[in-house]
Amino acid sequence: MSITSTASNTAAVSTGQTAGRDQWGSRMGFLLAAVGSAVGLANIWRFPYAAGSGGGGAFVFVYLVATFSIVLPVLIAELLVGRRGQLSPPNAIARVAKEAGVSSRWRWMGLAGVVAAILIFSFYIVVGGWTLSYVAKSASGSLHGLDATGIAATFDGLNANAWELFAWASAFLLLTVSVSARGVSGGIEKLVRLLMPLLFLMLLGMVIYAGVTGDFRSAWTFLFTVDFSKLNSQVVMDAIGQAFFSIGVGITNLMAYGSYLNRKASIPRSSVAIVSADTAVALLAGMAIFPIIFASGMSPSGGPGLVFMALPQAFGQMPAGALVGGLFFLLLFFAALTSAVSMMECSVAWLGEKLKITRAKAALVSGGLSWGLGVLSVLSFNGLADFHPLGFIPALEGKTFFDLFDYFVSNLIMPLCAVLVALFVGWRLPVWLTRDEFSGDEKHSEAGFRYWHFLLRYVTPIGLLAVFVVAISS
């Protein structure tokens, strides 16, 4: 079959949705959902402590370079394959591979994304449980007026109580499953239209408050003064891993979101908007948290509980702090929820197609698998806190199950899957196919397409292979 006939035969597939498949109600709905997928706890919870541990400005510099030169091209590629394939990631990859005349074995990177999504959700539910717990604690006023010692004791007490932490994590998982079960347009799209703008406004308010009451100058210097002497292989690897974790490429959840997208939406413009919004929220989170940390004498590398200790202390000194704190953690929970639902999407869609079951049942199966692994994440803070399953490996010494899940997904699985996506789209798919889907119904400049294709072919694989070299050598 000639390339011309292949292109014409598949044009009908790529211009519409697969029969009976859910679809975004509007381009704005997709954009907000995709931004909601990227903007979540990775920005407000993980970025501040990762930047703090990585030396501040040096970490931020590498993070920004990685985001726009390595992660953005992969995001475009994932959305491109998803929209072209119109199925769950493994099956969308197989369909596009067949259209391009290449091996269907590429679907294994989609299956790796399914596994990664289940794994990442297993420790994400613990952090989601923290947000739910703090909604209740802030609203009740139990955090109001506590000093740094009292806040730290509250957070440590929550983690030390395995049953309480397990209950909050399970509640977060059940809520996520219930939203996912309702579908794309009927659940998540309606939610993000209201919640994402509110979260952004609240975060801006927190930055203003931190600027007035905290040590804003020290925070600015810490985040935006680049000291290259603080750069080492570990900082670089962590920064690139954070970029992938934050945007969510590599686990193919955005490929799943792209499968519900019609050709009227511009993939390049949408991708730039998603990455820019995600980066802005991460930096705003840093400027909301670090001034408070420095003013209170806390360490900027205080670990993953940083946001749950620094912010409650600030709320405790504010007028109507119980109300403001409760609202912030409520919005933080919804940000976590939008990301969690997107994490489930690739596994839910694939399980539904593979097992030929309803979406609700697929959501229950996917959630159940993550819940089982989530027990280990919960116990990492109490019963198994001193158990380091891979402690005999120097690079993994001292890591609990929670730490290992985070490490393997952020630094290994996601970059590996991203490399495979880059190789598949950049080298195996014919240029006519990628150009056609890159442009969609809204044509883009040839220069823009060539620049993206160059980054995807060369810059992304080289950058990610460097991460693996560092991971192996360390």
FISE-48667 format. One record per residue (C-alpha): residue in one letter; x negated, y, z negated. Coordinates in nm, 3 decimals. Layout:
residues N
A / X / Y / Z
...
END
This chain:
residues 474
M / 0.000 / 0.000 / 0.000
S / -0.138 / 0.341 / 0.093
I / -0.198 / 0.623 / -0.155
T / 0.063 / 0.833 / 0.023
S / 0.333 / 0.569 / -0.006
T / 0.239 / 0.498 / -0.368
A / 0.271 / 0.863 / -0.454
S / 0.607 / 0.896 / -0.285
N / 0.742 / 0.580 / -0.447
T / 0.650 / 0.697 / -0.796
A / 0.764 / 1.054 / -0.751
A / 1.119 / 0.952 / -0.827
V / 1.007 / 0.790 / -1.150
S / 0.811 / 1.094 / -1.267
T / 1.079 / 1.352 / -1.190
G / 1.340 / 1.212 / -1.426
Q / 1.377 / 1.012 / -1.742
T / 1.402 / 0.637 / -1.770
A / 1.768 / 0.540 / -1.778
G / 1.915 / 0.551 / -2.128
R / 1.600 / 0.708 / -2.276
D / 1.628 / 0.994 / -2.522
Q / 1.508 / 1.336 / -2.408
W / 1.418 / 1.668 / -2.566
G / 1.710 / 1.908 / -2.559
S / 1.492 / 2.194 / -2.437
R / 1.132 / 2.291 / -2.372
M / 1.135 / 2.497 / -2.691
G / 1.261 / 2.196 / -2.882
F / 0.973 / 1.986 / -2.751
L / 0.721 / 2.259 / -2.826
L / 0.840 / 2.304 / -3.183
A / 0.847 / 1.929 / -3.238
A / 0.496 / 1.888 / -3.099
V / 0.372 / 2.180 / -3.309
G / 0.550 / 2.023 / -3.605
S / 0.370 / 1.700 / -3.528
A / 0.032 / 1.874 / -3.534
V / 0.105 / 2.127 / -3.809
G / 0.144 / 1.934 / -4.129
L / -0.048 / 1.818 / -4.431
A / -0.364 / 1.780 / -4.223
N / -0.372 / 2.160 / -4.202
I / -0.255 / 2.266 / -4.545
W / -0.372 / 1.969 / -4.752
R / -0.671 / 1.821 / -4.570
F / -0.837 / 2.113 / -4.391
P / -0.915 / 2.325 / -4.700
Y / -1.086 / 2.047 / -4.893
A / -1.261 / 1.914 / -4.580
A / -1.395 / 2.263 / -4.506
G / -1.493 / 2.304 / -4.870
S / -1.683 / 1.976 / -4.870
G / -1.844 / 2.061 / -4.535
G / -1.991 / 2.394 / -4.638
G / -1.727 / 2.637 / -4.514
G / -1.820 / 2.836 / -4.204
A / -2.048 / 2.571 / -4.053
F / -1.764 / 2.318 / -4.073
V / -1.512 / 2.566 / -3.929
F / -1.744 / 2.644 / -3.636
V / -1.778 / 2.279 / -3.535
Y / -1.405 / 2.225 / -3.595
L / -1.309 / 2.508 / -3.355
V / -1.553 / 2.394 / -3.085
A / -1.430 / 2.035 / -3.114
T / -1.065 / 2.139 / -3.106
F / -1.079 / 2.335 / -2.783
S / -1.347 / 2.142 / -2.592
I / -1.287 / 1.782 / -2.698
V / -0.939 / 1.747 / -2.849
L / -0.739 / 1.977 / -2.617
P / -0.833 / 1.783 / -2.299
V / -0.725 / 1.457 / -2.463
L / -0.396 / 1.612 / -2.576
I / -0.320 / 1.712 / -2.217
A / -0.413 / 1.362 / -2.100
E / -0.186 / 1.194 / -2.355
L / 0.113 / 1.411 / -2.264
L / 0.040 / 1.351 / -1.895
V / 0.040 / 0.971 / -1.929
G / 0.346 / 0.975 / -2.154
R / 0.553 / 1.183 / -1.914
R / 0.437 / 0.981 / -1.616
G / 0.503 / 0.646 / -1.781
Q / 0.838 / 0.724 / -1.949
L / 0.797 / 0.443 / -2.203
S / 0.630 / 0.375 / -2.537
P / 0.251 / 0.437 / -2.519
P / 0.139 / 0.076 / -2.452
N / 0.403 / 0.028 / -2.183
A / 0.362 / 0.378 / -2.041
I / -0.010 / 0.312 / -2.000
A / 0.062 / -0.021 / -1.830
R / 0.314 / 0.142 / -1.594
V / 0.075 / 0.422 / -1.497
A / -0.209 / 0.173 / -1.457
K / 0.004 / -0.032 / -1.219
E / 0.090 / 0.279 / -1.020
A / -0.280 / 0.363 / -0.994
G / -0.374 / 0.007 / -0.904
V / -0.598 / -0.052 / -1.207
S / -0.597 / -0.320 / -1.474
S / -0.299 / -0.335 / -1.709
R / -0.541 / -0.424 / -1.991
W / -0.567 / -0.053 / -2.059
R / -0.244 / -0.098 / -2.252
W / -0.458 / -0.224 / -2.542
M / -0.556 / 0.132 / -2.627
G / -0.186 / 0.201 / -2.669
L / -0.155 / -0.098 / -2.900
A / -0.455 / 0.032 / -3.096
G / -0.264 / 0.357 / -3.133
V / 0.033 / 0.165 / -3.274
V / -0.192 / -0.003 / -3.532
A / -0.357 / 0.329 / -3.619
A / -0.019 / 0.497 / -3.663
I / 0.097 / 0.229 / -3.908
L / -0.233 / 0.251 / -4.094
I / -0.240 / 0.630 / -4.119
F / 0.121 / 0.643 / -4.236
S / 0.032 / 0.400 / -4.515
F / -0.183 / 0.660 / -4.688
Y / 0.006 / 0.964 / -4.562
I / 0.311 / 0.858 / -4.763
V / 0.109 / 0.905 / -5.084
V / 0.039 / 1.268 / -4.998
G / 0.401 / 1.307 / -4.889
G / 0.499 / 1.168 / -5.228
W / 0.286 / 1.437 / -5.393
T / 0.481 / 1.706 / -5.208
L / 0.815 / 1.561 / -5.318
S / 0.700 / 1.538 / -5.677
Y / 0.580 / 1.897 / -5.676
V / 0.907 / 2.020 / -5.527
A / 1.079 / 1.881 / -5.836
K / 0.813 / 2.002 / -6.079
S / 0.805 / 2.355 / -5.932
A / 1.182 / 2.387 / -5.916
S / 1.217 / 2.271 / -6.276
G / 0.959 / 2.522 / -6.398
S / 0.738 / 2.256 / -6.555
L / 0.431 / 2.400 / -6.378
H / 0.501 / 2.761 / -6.466
G / 0.244 / 2.924 / -6.691
L / -0.003 / 2.634 / -6.690
D / -0.372 / 2.714 / -6.667
A / -0.621 / 2.527 / -6.448
T / -0.668 / 2.257 / -6.711
G / -0.295 / 2.200 / -6.745
I / -0.242 / 2.186 / -6.368
A / -0.525 / 1.937 / -6.326
A / -0.385 / 1.724 / -6.608
T / -0.043 / 1.723 / -6.438
F / -0.186 / 1.608 / -6.107
D / -0.408 / 1.345 / -6.270
G / -0.113 / 1.222 / -6.475
L / 0.097 / 1.175 / -6.162
N / -0.176 / 0.970 / -5.997
A / -0.246 / 0.766 / -6.309
N / 0.116 / 0.650 / -6.329
A / 0.134 / 0.387 / -6.056
W / 0.511 / 0.341 / -6.080
E / 0.588 / 0.712 / -6.058
L / 0.351 / 0.765 / -5.766
F / 0.489 / 0.456 / -5.592
A / 0.845 / 0.586 / -5.635
W / 0.765 / 0.926 / -5.481
A / 0.571 / 0.767 / -5.194
S / 0.857 / 0.524 / -5.127
A / 1.109 / 0.808 / -5.130
F / 0.903 / 0.997 / -4.873
L / 0.879 / 0.686 / -4.655
L / 1.254 / 0.623 / -4.671
L / 1.331 / 0.981 / -4.573
T / 1.090 / 0.958 / -4.280
V / 1.242 / 0.632 / -4.161
S / 1.593 / 0.777 / -4.184
V / 1.496 / 1.075 / -3.965
S / 1.313 / 0.856 / -3.714
A / 1.612 / 0.622 / -3.691
R / 1.834 / 0.909 / -3.573
G / 1.632 / 0.960 / -3.258
V / 1.435 / 1.239 / -3.096
S / 1.691 / 1.503 / -3.004
G / 1.940 / 1.412 / -3.274
G / 1.701 / 1.428 / -3.570
I / 1.358 / 1.583 / -3.551
E / 1.429 / 1.849 / -3.288
K / 1.710 / 2.003 / -3.491
L / 1.498 / 1.999 / -3.803
V / 1.190 / 2.172 / -3.665
R / 1.383 / 2.459 / -3.508
L / 1.450 / 2.595 / -3.855
L / 1.166 / 2.462 / -4.066
M / 0.855 / 2.542 / -3.863
P / 0.915 / 2.921 / -3.846
L / 0.998 / 2.925 / -4.217
L / 0.679 / 2.740 / -4.305
F / 0.472 / 2.983 / -4.100
L / 0.633 / 3.284 / -4.268
M / 0.580 / 3.135 / -4.613
L / 0.216 / 3.070 / -4.535
L / 0.170 / 3.431 / -4.423
G / 0.326 / 3.542 / -4.749
M / 0.080 / 3.324 / -4.939
V / -0.214 / 3.475 / -4.751
I / -0.094 / 3.825 / -4.841
Y / -0.051 / 3.725 / -5.203
A / -0.397 / 3.563 / -5.211
G / -0.547 / 3.874 / -5.055
V / -0.398 / 4.096 / -5.324
T / -0.461 / 3.881 / -5.631
G / -0.752 / 3.654 / -5.535
D / -1.113 / 3.685 / -5.427
F / -1.040 / 3.745 / -5.060
R / -1.391 / 3.862 / -4.970
S / -1.556 / 3.546 / -5.102
A / -1.302 / 3.330 / -4.921
W / -1.357 / 3.517 / -4.593
T / -1.735 / 3.484 / -4.627
F / -1.708 / 3.116 / -4.713
L / -1.486 / 3.030 / -4.417
F / -1.623 / 3.253 / -4.143
T / -1.993 / 3.301 / -4.216
V / -2.173 / 3.028 / -4.025
D / -2.486 / 2.900 / -4.195
F / -2.636 / 2.652 / -3.950
S / -2.865 / 2.521 / -4.221
K / -2.557 / 2.352 / -4.370
L / -2.494 / 2.159 / -4.050
N / -2.587 / 1.793 / -4.056
S / -2.463 / 1.480 / -3.887
Q / -2.204 / 1.416 / -4.158
V / -2.058 / 1.767 / -4.138
V / -2.031 / 1.740 / -3.759
M / -1.864 / 1.401 / -3.775
D / -1.621 / 1.514 / -4.044
A / -1.531 / 1.830 / -3.850
I / -1.460 / 1.639 / -3.529
G / -1.265 / 1.381 / -3.727
Q / -1.061 / 1.659 / -3.887
A / -0.986 / 1.806 / -3.545
F / -0.850 / 1.472 / -3.425
F / -0.664 / 1.407 / -3.748
S / -0.508 / 1.754 / -3.740
I / -0.384 / 1.754 / -3.381
G / -0.296 / 1.386 / -3.393
V / -0.455 / 1.268 / -3.067
G / -0.595 / 0.919 / -3.056
I / -0.295 / 0.745 / -3.212
T / -0.083 / 0.819 / -2.902
N / 0.208 / 0.969 / -3.097
L / 0.199 / 1.273 / -2.869
M / 0.191 / 1.039 / -2.572
A / 0.521 / 0.906 / -2.706
Y / 0.653 / 1.262 / -2.737
G / 0.542 / 1.329 / -2.380
S / 0.752 / 1.038 / -2.258
Y / 1.066 / 1.235 / -2.352
L / 0.947 / 1.544 / -2.161
N / 1.080 / 1.649 / -1.822
R / 0.871 / 1.794 / -1.541
K / 0.997 / 2.148 / -1.591
A / 0.775 / 2.185 / -1.895
S / 0.415 / 2.293 / -1.842
I / 0.183 / 2.041 / -2.006
P / -0.128 / 2.266 / -2.004
R / 0.051 / 2.568 / -2.149
S / 0.234 / 2.357 / -2.405
S / -0.092 / 2.192 / -2.508
V / -0.271 / 2.524 / -2.557
A / 0.023 / 2.651 / -2.764
I / 0.018 / 2.336 / -2.980
V / -0.357 / 2.354 / -3.044
S / -0.352 / 2.728 / -3.108
A / -0.065 / 2.704 / -3.356
D / -0.229 / 2.413 / -3.534
T / -0.562 / 2.596 / -3.563
A / -0.396 / 2.917 / -3.683
V / -0.211 / 2.733 / -3.959
A / -0.529 / 2.554 / -4.071
L / -0.719 / 2.882 / -4.098
L / -0.427 / 3.055 / -4.270
A / -0.410 / 2.769 / -4.518
G / -0.776 / 2.823 / -4.595
M / -0.721 / 3.196 / -4.648
A / -0.420 / 3.123 / -4.869
I / -0.602 / 2.873 / -5.089
F / -0.970 / 2.972 / -5.111
P / -0.917 / 3.325 / -5.255
I / -0.723 / 3.164 / -5.541
I / -0.988 / 2.898 / -5.587
F / -1.276 / 3.144 / -5.607
A / -1.083 / 3.382 / -5.834
S / -1.007 / 3.096 / -6.075
G / -1.360 / 2.955 / -6.071
M / -1.260 / 2.623 / -5.911
S / -1.484 / 2.434 / -5.672
P / -1.396 / 2.467 / -5.300
S / -1.484 / 2.098 / -5.259
G / -1.238 / 1.985 / -5.523
G / -1.106 / 1.694 / -5.324
P / -0.767 / 1.612 / -5.164
G / -0.573 / 1.737 / -5.465
L / -0.695 / 2.093 / -5.410
V / -0.365 / 2.228 / -5.283
F / -0.182 / 2.061 / -5.570
M / -0.398 / 2.232 / -5.832
A / -0.490 / 2.575 / -5.693
L / -0.148 / 2.675 / -5.563
P / 0.059 / 2.574 / -5.869
Q / -0.177 / 2.783 / -6.080
A / -0.105 / 3.084 / -5.858
F / 0.270 / 3.022 / -5.868
G / 0.253 / 2.996 / -6.246
Q / 0.134 / 3.359 / -6.269
M / 0.385 / 3.501 / -6.020
P / 0.723 / 3.655 / -6.094
A / 0.989 / 3.397 / -6.000
G / 0.699 / 3.156 / -5.957
A / 0.918 / 2.851 / -6.014
L / 1.143 / 2.951 / -5.726
V / 0.860 / 3.049 / -5.491
G / 0.657 / 2.740 / -5.577
G / 0.953 / 2.511 / -5.530
L / 1.028 / 2.667 / -5.191
F / 0.667 / 2.638 / -5.078
F / 0.639 / 2.271 / -5.169
L / 0.977 / 2.206 / -5.010
L / 0.853 / 2.356 / -4.685
L / 0.525 / 2.169 / -4.723
F / 0.729 / 1.851 / -4.755
F / 0.918 / 1.926 / -4.435
A / 0.588 / 1.995 / -4.256
A / 0.472 / 1.656 / -4.380
L / 0.798 / 1.502 / -4.265
T / 0.774 / 1.633 / -3.907
S / 0.420 / 1.496 / -3.882
A / 0.517 / 1.165 / -4.038
V / 0.806 / 1.114 / -3.796
S / 0.574 / 1.177 / -3.503
M / 0.326 / 0.926 / -3.646
M / 0.598 / 0.662 / -3.644
E / 0.715 / 0.740 / -3.292
C / 0.467 / 0.529 / -3.096
S / 0.520 / 0.221 / -3.314
V / 0.898 / 0.267 / -3.332
A / 0.929 / 0.308 / -2.955
W / 0.705 / 0.010 / -2.885
L / 0.873 / -0.218 / -3.139
G / 1.212 / -0.130 / -2.994
E / 1.099 / -0.222 / -2.644
K / 0.898 / -0.529 / -2.747
L / 1.154 / -0.684 / -2.983
K / 1.457 / -0.547 / -2.793
I / 1.609 / -0.408 / -3.114
T / 1.782 / -0.084 / -3.195
R / 1.583 / 0.223 / -3.285
A / 1.706 / 0.206 / -3.644
K / 1.578 / -0.151 / -3.685
A / 1.247 / -0.061 / -3.521
A / 1.205 / 0.228 / -3.765
L / 1.268 / -0.008 / -4.057
V / 1.011 / -0.260 / -3.931
S / 0.747 / 0.006 / -3.872
G / 0.816 / 0.170 / -4.207
G / 0.805 / -0.166 / -4.384
L / 0.457 / -0.241 / -4.250
S / 0.327 / 0.097 / -4.365
W / 0.499 / 0.055 / -4.701
G / 0.317 / -0.272 / -4.763
L / -0.022 / -0.114 / -4.696
G / 0.090 / 0.195 / -4.886
V / 0.092 / -0.006 / -5.208
L / -0.288 / -0.029 / -5.179
S / -0.308 / 0.347 / -5.125
V / -0.101 / 0.411 / -5.437
L / -0.314 / 0.176 / -5.647
S / -0.628 / 0.353 / -5.525
F / -0.551 / 0.628 / -5.776
N / -0.488 / 0.405 / -6.075
G / -0.504 / 0.025 / -6.094
L / -0.762 / -0.011 / -5.814
A / -0.935 / 0.324 / -5.862
D / -1.264 / 0.151 / -5.945
F / -1.232 / -0.113 / -5.674
H / -1.436 / -0.040 / -5.361
P / -1.365 / -0.325 / -5.118
L / -1.646 / -0.237 / -4.875
G / -1.887 / -0.093 / -5.129
F / -2.164 / -0.325 / -5.009
I / -2.186 / -0.107 / -4.695
P / -2.387 / 0.210 / -4.777
A / -2.166 / 0.443 / -4.571
L / -1.853 / 0.310 / -4.742
E / -1.987 / 0.293 / -5.095
G / -1.746 / 0.437 / -5.350
K / -1.446 / 0.443 / -5.113
T / -1.111 / 0.313 / -5.233
F / -0.843 / 0.171 / -5.002
F / -0.698 / 0.522 / -4.964
D / -1.042 / 0.659 / -4.869
L / -1.109 / 0.371 / -4.630
F / -0.779 / 0.411 / -4.446
D / -0.852 / 0.781 / -4.406
Y / -1.212 / 0.718 / -4.297
F / -1.141 / 0.447 / -4.042
V / -0.849 / 0.630 / -3.882
S / -1.005 / 0.978 / -3.873
N / -1.364 / 0.893 / -3.786
L / -1.340 / 0.566 / -3.595
I / -1.002 / 0.458 / -3.456
M / -0.874 / 0.795 / -3.340
P / -1.199 / 0.898 / -3.166
L / -1.230 / 0.552 / -3.007
C / -0.876 / 0.564 / -2.871
A / -0.940 / 0.920 / -2.753
V / -1.250 / 0.805 / -2.563
L / -1.044 / 0.534 / -2.395
V / -0.774 / 0.786 / -2.301
A / -1.042 / 1.014 / -2.153
L / -1.198 / 0.729 / -1.955
F / -0.861 / 0.603 / -1.834
V / -0.723 / 0.939 / -1.722
G / -1.052 / 1.101 / -1.624
W / -1.219 / 0.812 / -1.441
R / -0.969 / 0.538 / -1.359
L / -0.660 / 0.729 / -1.250
P / -0.674 / 0.877 / -0.899
V / -0.707 / 1.255 / -0.880
W / -0.385 / 1.290 / -0.680
L / -0.188 / 1.132 / -0.965
T / -0.339 / 1.338 / -1.245
R / -0.312 / 1.659 / -1.042
D / 0.054 / 1.589 / -0.964
E / 0.148 / 1.528 / -1.328
F / -0.079 / 1.806 / -1.460
S / 0.113 / 2.056 / -1.249
G / 0.465 / 1.912 / -1.272
D / 0.726 / 2.143 / -1.125
E / 0.524 / 2.449 / -1.231
K / 0.210 / 2.463 / -1.020
H / -0.120 / 2.557 / -1.181
S / -0.444 / 2.682 / -1.033
E / -0.683 / 2.429 / -0.889
A / -0.960 / 2.586 / -1.098
G / -0.765 / 2.514 / -1.418
F / -0.713 / 2.154 / -1.319
R / -1.080 / 2.106 / -1.229
Y / -1.197 / 2.262 / -1.556
W / -0.973 / 2.031 / -1.759
H / -1.080 / 1.730 / -1.553
F / -1.448 / 1.815 / -1.608
L / -1.404 / 1.845 / -1.985
L / -1.210 / 1.519 / -1.998
R / -1.468 / 1.331 / -1.791
Y / -1.787 / 1.455 / -1.950
V / -1.756 / 1.672 / -2.260
T / -1.497 / 1.467 / -2.447
P / -1.662 / 1.124 / -2.405
I / -2.009 / 1.257 / -2.489
G / -1.885 / 1.436 / -2.799
L / -1.695 / 1.134 / -2.922
L / -1.975 / 0.889 / -2.850
A / -2.197 / 1.112 / -3.063
V / -1.950 / 1.064 / -3.349
F / -1.989 / 0.686 / -3.320
V / -2.367 / 0.709 / -3.316
V / -2.359 / 0.914 / -3.634
A / -2.106 / 0.677 / -3.794
I / -2.319 / 0.372 / -3.717
S / -2.648 / 0.534 / -3.820
S / -2.505 / 0.660 / -4.149
END
